[in-house]
């Protein structure tokens, strides 16, 4: 492995690490030699792979900020923070908003990212090479029908990342974001299946249509996203902060 792509001996905190992109990123960081502290909901934290230190925190809980701060103090030093935890609400039009759903998604997707970065700022500064990677989305800079809540939350994540990069740059902490396109995670497959049952296209047809819109003729994968996270976490991206990196196979 090229030296500036090595993360051996570093410590990473990954939120939303039990499933999907968070799990893929945590596994890829571990392959690169990183110690993993995996954070997820209390009822699924036990699903994490052996060898990870697990911490059960619900970012929608009123105590989440205090719990994150306590974890950061206990760890003392953190080199990499992956602020990945998030919710994807059901498809809804602008005339179908649900206030309770809106509040929970915004609390996790936006406040959760900001609170996680803020809670670990001191631990990242003590590292002397702190790197934050937050999970945005292509919905952070474009929109899709019936995704107003998710789109608003991911636009806000990009704002959080850009502001945090300015706040923390003087402390030698870099803050960047990944913006994946559609990734065929278990969760997305389930949502597409639910949409099919409500009258939408079959999942195979839906995913084939999305792949046909990309420059590479395929969807980006969990591995693609995980590799991009490693890049943003290591010195190969040392001159980058406040950047939103798309991982979408050239989606038109």
Secondary structure, DSSP 4 states (H G I P E B T S, - for coil): --GGG--TT-EEEEET-SSHHHHHHHHHHHHTT-EEEEEE-TTTGGGSPTTSEEEE--TTSTTHHHHHHHHHHHH---SEEEE-----PPPB-TTS--HHHHHHHHIIIIIHHHHHHHHTHHHHHHHSS-EEEEE--GGGTS--TTBHHHHHHHHHHHHHHHHHHHHHGGGT-EEEEEEE-----HHHHHHHHHHHHTT---HHHHHHHHHHTBTTSS---HHHHHHHHHHHHSGGGTT--S-EEEESSSB-
